[in-house]
Amino acid sequence: MTSGYQHRVLVVDDDDLIGKSICRLLKIENLESVYSNSGESALESLKTAGQPFSLIISDQQMSGMQGTQFLEHAKRLNPETIRFLITGHSEIQTIINAVNKGAVQRYIAKPWDNKEMVQAIWYGIGQYERFLEDKALITLAKKQNAKLYELNCELMETTKAHTKELLVIDAEIEAIETQLKELNLHTTVSSPGTMEELQKIVAPFCEKGQEMLNELFVQAITGLFNDFNDLSLGNGFEMPSLDKRKAP
């Protein structure tokens, strides 16, 4: 198995020969190991470790603290670490109790086959890697959700600002239309001084008012042209088209 993770395995057994034989298997697999000959010393190793162990392999029958007791403590200290228990077939009830409590994910029966032991070890390493990957994905998802929330807040603020600007523009346009309607009731576009009055009305509205004034002027000129054109046609004279006229 190849991965970017650095794994360490804690081996706990009061029989030095058995504990160190497991460590040799781990070394062959290029896995770092730490050996403890008691549950008490193993707990100290967990507490002082710079980073959690990927896997713990503990024997059940040890003087002092038994394997199941140690693994229960280990679970409280490092709940993400994978925990294996080595025990004999006669201790089936012990195994069942440990599994039910969640202290043990897998047990290895004595005597074991080295090939099966290696397979079990890599299975445990794989479980730990999946935990790390899930944790990384959850962390990434939280960061992305936080960023999306910030972007959404910024978008809402921008939308509010644009809405206010549109309301102001609408109010200005409505004011221009109202002024033009009032003006239309008292005067005509062709009357003297009309352009000056319109200029005074639209002056406060800057470019928007000027654009509306220009449009009004074009409409007025076009209307006058059409009236004169109708009159000329009735007398047998055709005026040149506005589109064909050339500037002098």
Secondary structure, DSSP 8 states (H G I E B T S, - for coil): ---S---EEEEE-S-HHHHHHHHHHHHHTT-EEEEESSHHHHHHHHHH-SS--SEEEEES--SSS-HHHHHHHHHHH-TTSEEEEEE-GGGHHHHHHHHHTTS-SEEEESS--HHHHHHHHHHHHHHHHHHHHHHHHHHHHHHHHHHHHHHHHHHHHHHHHHHHHHHHHHHHHHHHHHHHHHHHHH--TTSTTHHHHHHHHHGGGHHHHHHHHHHHHHHHHHHHHHHHHHHHHHTT-----GGG----
